[in-house]
Amino acid sequence: MTLPADARLSIDGRPTRATSARRSFVSPPLEAGATYAYTLQATVQRDGREVTQTKDVVVRAGQESTVSFDFADSVARK
């Protein structure tokens, strides 16, 4: 996934420790033919406030999913 390097990231409510702009998550073993979903939440500080984006990603055994978080339009409204 790609996101700002300063973003805090959680997967299904569990915080991750990585702090780079490109991050990887390897799921536990998945059953072939089944579909799984994870909820990703990225949070950054922008203009003195916390901004959060949430994305649901669907995964299947043997496949890669790509997720991008873009906070470019996240500016405080006055």
The 8 nearest C-alpha neighbors of each residue, nearest first, counted from 0:
[[1, 66, 22, 67, 65, 21, 23, 2],
 [0, 2, 21, 67, 20, 68, 22, 66],
 [1, 3, 68, 20, 67, 4, 69, 21],
 [2, 4, 20, 6, 5, 1, 19, 68],
 [3, 5, 20, 19, 18, 6, 2, 21],
 [4, 6, 3, 18, 43, 7, 19, 20],
 [7, 5, 43, 42, 3, 4, 41, 8],
 [6, 8, 42, 41, 43, 5, 9, 15],
 [9, 7, 41, 40, 15, 14, 6, 42],
 [8, 10, 14, 13, 40, 12, 15, 39],
 [9, 11, 39, 13, 12, 38, 14, 40],
 [10, 12, 38, 13, 37, 39, 9, 40],
 [13, 11, 10, 9, 14, 38, 40, 39],
 [12, 14, 9, 10, 11, 15, 8, 39],
 [15, 13, 9, 8, 12, 10, 16, 7],
 [14, 16, 9, 8, 17, 13, 10, 7],
 [15, 17, 18, 14, 8, 7, 9, 19],
 [18, 16, 15, 19, 22, 8, 7, 4],
 [19, 17, 4, 5, 16, 20, 6, 7],
 [18, 20, 4, 21, 17, 22, 5, 3],
 [19, 21, 4, 3, 2, 1, 22, 18],
 [22, 20, 1, 19, 0, 2, 23, 4],
 [21, 23, 0, 19, 1, 20, 24, 17],
 [24, 22, 0, 25, 21, 17, 1, 65],
 [23, 25, 26, 22, 0, 10, 15, 27],
 [26, 24, 23, 27, 28, 63, 22, 29],
 [27, 25, 24, 28, 29, 58, 60, 37],
 [26, 28, 29, 25, 24, 60, 30, 35],
 [29, 27, 26, 30, 60, 25, 31, 61],
 [30, 28, 60, 27, 31, 59, 26, 33],
 [29, 31, 33, 60, 32, 28, 59, 34],
 [32, 30, 60, 33, 29, 59, 61, 34],
 [33, 31, 30, 34, 59, 60, 29, 61],
 [34, 32, 31, 30, 59, 35, 60, 29],
 [33, 35, 59, 58, 32, 57, 36, 60],
 [36, 34, 58, 57, 59, 33, 37, 29],
 [37, 35, 57, 56, 58, 55, 38, 34],
 [36, 38, 56, 55, 11, 39, 57, 10],
 [37, 39, 55, 11, 10, 54, 56, 40],
 [40, 38, 10, 54, 53, 9, 55, 11],
 [39, 41, 53, 9, 8, 52, 54, 10],
 [42, 40, 8, 52, 7, 51, 6, 53],
 [41, 43, 51, 7, 6, 50, 52, 8],
 [44, 42, 6, 50, 49, 45, 7, 51],
 [43, 45, 49, 48, 50, 47, 46, 42],
 [46, 44, 48, 47, 49, 43, 74, 50],
 [47, 45, 48, 75, 74, 44, 49, 73],
 [48, 46, 45, 44, 49, 75, 74, 50],
 [49, 47, 45, 44, 46, 50, 75, 43],
 [48, 50, 44, 43, 45, 51, 42, 47],
 [51, 49, 43, 42, 44, 48, 45, 52],
 [52, 50, 42, 41, 43, 49, 53, 40],
 [51, 53, 41, 40, 42, 54, 50, 68],
 [54, 52, 40, 39, 41, 51, 55, 38],
 [55, 53, 39, 38, 56, 40, 52, 66],
 [54, 56, 38, 37, 39, 36, 57, 53],
 [57, 55, 37, 36, 54, 38, 58, 64],
 [56, 58, 36, 35, 37, 55, 34, 59],
 [59, 57, 35, 34, 36, 64, 56, 62],
 [60, 58, 34, 62, 35, 33, 61, 32],
 [59, 61, 29, 31, 62, 30, 58, 32],
 [60, 62, 59, 63, 31, 29, 58, 28],
 [63, 61, 60, 59, 64, 58, 57, 65],
 [64, 62, 65, 61, 58, 59, 60, 25],
 [63, 65, 58, 66, 62, 56, 57, 0],
 [66, 64, 0, 63, 67, 1, 56, 23],
 [65, 67, 0, 1, 64, 68, 56, 54],
 [68, 66, 1, 0, 2, 69, 65, 54],
 [67, 69, 2, 1, 70, 66, 52, 41],
 [70, 68, 71, 67, 2, 3, 72, 1],
 [69, 71, 73, 72, 68, 3, 50, 43],
 [72, 70, 73, 69, 74, 68, 3, 45],
 [73, 71, 70, 74, 69, 75, 45, 50],
 [74, 72, 70, 71, 75, 45, 50, 46],
 [75, 73, 72, 76, 46, 45, 71, 70],
 [74, 76, 46, 77, 73, 45, 48, 47],
 [77, 75, 74, 73, 46, 48, 45, 72],
 [76, 75, 74, 46, 47, 48, 73, 45]]
